[in-house]
Amino acid sequence: MAAGVIQRVTGLAFVLVLIGPIVLVYGPVEGVTLAVLLAVIASAMALPSAWRDIDWGRALWLLGAGLVAAPFGALLARLLPEPALLFAIAAMAIIALLGPRASGPAAAALRGRRGAIAAGAIAGFMHSSSGLSGPALAAYAIADHWEQRRFAASAQVIFLGYGATSVLLRGLPDTPAWEVLVLGVCTAIGIIGGSVLTRVVPVPLARAVMLWCAWIGALVVLVRAVVAVAQ
């Protein structure tokens, strides 16, 4: 069971950190389109081992709210110029990561069914606009005290649903097919390689790595936004 948990967490961390380097190399529009497609591959690979541990009650609320909000995120990505889109991506990620640290009404908004709907809507919007749905889901998981094993499993079906919808909304990337294939193979190798760490990485450490990866992804995009404005 521990092996499956770490593999899923590794896949989740991969999705969280993926957006930063991809956006830096390919730009905010093409980079996010690529990242969304690669996230589908990562989630599809992790889903079989996660199936038995999925918390369908929470997962379906998060998924449903996200699918409703996704078209608005895709529209935003088409309307904003590159620097503004980069700042929007970074801001959404940072706000989502700071959510669990809030107190009072802000923290309560991320708990229970109402919190799942709010977090799902934010995550779906962020996924189609920026590929960064992970921070919002992680924020909800911490605020609602979602057990790590169930959260990591449920995240795979949520990411798969968000990803498939975002691919439909954004279309396929314009990057040459051979390059997309190479990136897909690297994604698969990364997910498989993560499972090798199952014997040495404890679950609390895996969760900490996941959150650090989310912060790295958000800050890298923020730096890219500043650079884009300065140019």
C-alpha positions in Angstrom: 0.0 0.0 0.0 2.8 2.4 0.8 4.2 2.0 -2.7 1.0 3.1 -4.3 0.7 6.1 -2.0 4.2 7.4 -2.8 3.7 6.8 -6.5 0.5 8.8 -6.5 2.2 11.6 -4.5 5.1 11.6 -6.8 2.7 12.0 -9.8 0.9 14.8 -8.0 4.2 16.6 -7.3 5.3 16.2 -10.9 2.1 17.9 -12.0 2.6 20.7 -9.5 6.1 21.5 -10.6 5.8 20.8 -14.3 4.2 24.1 -15.3 7.2 26.3 -14.3 9.9 24.8 -16.6 7.4 24.2 -19.4 6.1 27.8 -19.4 9.7 29.1 -19.3 10.6 27.1 -22.4 7.5 27.3 -24.5 5.7 30.4 -23.2 2.5 30.8 -21.2 0.0 29.7 -23.9 1.8 26.8 -25.7 3.6 25.8 -22.4 0.3 25.4 -20.5 -1.3 23.5 -23.4 1.7 21.1 -23.3 1.6 20.9 -19.5 -2.1 20.0 -19.6 -1.5 17.2 -22.1 1.4 15.8 -20.1 -0.7 16.0 -16.9 -3.3 13.7 -18.6 -0.5 11.2 -19.3 0.8 11.4 -15.7 -2.7 10.9 -14.2 -3.6 8.1 -16.6 -0.5 6.2 -15.5 -1.2 6.7 -11.8 -4.9 6.0 -11.9 -4.9 2.2 -11.9 -3.0 1.9 -8.6 -5.1 4.7 -7.1 -8.5 3.3 -8.0 -9.3 1.5 -4.8 -8.4 4.4 -2.6 -10.4 7.2 -4.4 -12.7 9.2 -2.2 -15.5 9.5 -4.7 -17.6 11.8 -2.5 -15.0 14.5 -2.4 -13.6 13.8 -5.8 -16.9 14.2 -7.7 -17.7 17.6 -6.0 -14.2 18.9 -6.8 -14.4 17.5 -10.3 -17.9 18.8 -11.1 -17.2 22.3 -9.8 -14.0 22.4 -11.8 -15.6 21.3 -15.1 -18.1 24.1 -14.7 -15.4 26.7 -14.2 -12.9 25.4 -16.8 -14.3 27.2 -19.8 -13.9 30.6 -18.1 -10.2 29.8 -17.4 -9.6 28.9 -21.1 -11.3 32.1 -22.1 -9.1 34.1 -19.8 -6.0 32.5 -21.3 -7.1 33.6 -24.8 -7.8 37.2 -23.8 -4.9 38.2 -21.7 -1.5 39.3 -23.1 1.5 37.2 -22.1 2.9 39.2 -19.1 -0.6 39.6 -17.7 -1.3 35.9 -18.1 2.0 34.9 -16.4 1.1 37.2 -13.4 -2.4 35.7 -13.3 -1.0 32.2 -13.2 1.5 33.0 -10.5 -1.1 34.9 -8.4 -3.7 32.1 -8.6 -1.1 29.6 -7.4 0.2 31.7 -4.5 -3.3 32.5 -3.3 -4.3 28.9 -3.4 -1.2 27.8 -1.5 -1.7 30.5 1.2 -5.3 29.4 1.7 -4.7 26.8 4.4 -2.8 29.4 6.5 -5.8 31.7 6.7 -8.0 31.8 9.7 -11.6 32.4 10.4 -14.0 32.6 7.4 -11.2 32.2 4.9 -10.1 28.8 6.3 -13.7 27.7 6.8 -14.4 28.3 3.1 -12.0 25.5 2.3 -13.7 22.8 4.4 -16.5 20.4 3.8 -18.7 20.2 0.8 -18.8 24.0 0.4 -15.0 24.1 0.5 -14.9 21.3 -2.1 -17.1 23.3 -4.5 -15.0 26.4 -4.0 -11.7 24.7 -4.3 -12.9 22.7 -7.3 -14.1 25.8 -9.1 -10.8 27.5 -8.5 -8.8 24.4 -9.5 -10.8 23.9 -12.7 -10.4 27.5 -13.6 -6.7 27.4 -12.9 -6.2 24.1 -14.8 -7.6 25.3 -18.0 -6.0 28.8 -17.8 -2.6 27.8 -16.3 -2.3 24.1 -15.7 -1.9 24.8 -12.0 -4.9 23.1 -10.4 -2.6 21.3 -7.9 -2.2 24.2 -5.4 -5.9 24.7 -5.0 -6.5 21.0 -4.4 -3.5 20.8 -2.0 -4.9 23.8 -0.1 -8.3 22.1 0.3 -6.8 18.8 1.3 -4.8 20.5 4.2 -7.7 22.7 5.3 -10.2 19.8 5.3 -7.7 17.3 6.9 -8.0 15.0 4.0 -6.0 11.8 4.6 -3.0 11.8 2.3 -3.5 8.4 0.8 -7.1 9.1 -0.2 -6.2 12.6 -1.4 -3.3 11.4 -3.6 -5.5 8.7 -5.1 -8.5 11.1 -5.7 -6.3 13.7 -7.3 -5.5 11.4 -10.2 -9.1 11.1 -11.3 -9.6 14.8 -10.8 -6.5 15.7 -12.8 -7.6 13.3 -15.5 -11.0 15.0 -15.8 -9.6 18.5 -15.7 -6.9 17.6 -18.2 -9.3 16.0 -20.7 -11.6 18.9 -20.5 -8.8 21.4 -20.9 -7.4 19.6 -23.9 -10.8 19.9 -25.5 -11.0 23.6 -24.6 -7.5 24.6 -25.6 -6.8 22.1 -28.4 -3.6 20.2 -29.0 -0.2 21.9 -28.8 1.4 23.4 -31.9 4.8 21.9 -30.9 6.1 19.3 -33.4 4.7 15.8 -32.8 8.1 14.2 -32.2 8.8 16.8 -29.5 5.5 16.1 -27.8 6.3 12.4 -28.0 9.7 12.9 -26.3 8.0 15.0 -23.5 5.4 12.3 -23.1 8.0 9.6 -22.7 9.9 11.7 -20.2 6.7 12.2 -18.2 6.1 8.4 -18.2 9.7 7.8 -17.0 9.3 10.4 -14.3 6.2 8.7 -12.9 7.8 5.3 -13.1 10.9 6.6 -11.5 8.9 8.0 -8.6 7.7 4.6 -7.7 11.3 3.6 -7.2 11.4 5.9 -4.2 8.7 4.0 -2.4 11.1 2.2 -0.1 12.9 5.3 1.1 10.5 8.2 1.1 8.0 8.4 4.0 4.5 9.8 3.3 4.9 13.0 5.5 8.1 13.9 3.5 6.3 13.2 0.2 3.5 15.6 1.2 6.1 18.3 2.1 7.9 17.8 -1.2 4.5 18.1 -3.0 3.9 21.5 -1.4 7.5 22.7 -2.1 7.1 21.7 -5.7 3.9 23.7 -5.8 5.7 26.8 -4.5 8.6 26.4 -6.9 6.2 26.2 -9.8 4.4 29.3 -8.7 7.5 31.4 -8.0 9.2 30.3 -11.3 6.2 31.6 -13.3 6.2 34.8 -11.2 9.9 35.4 -12.1 9.1 34.8 -15.8 6.3 37.4 -15.6 8.7 40.0 -14.2 11.2 39.2 -16.9 8.5 39.5 -19.6 7.5 43.0 -18.3 11.1 44.1 -18.1 11.8 43.1 -21.8 
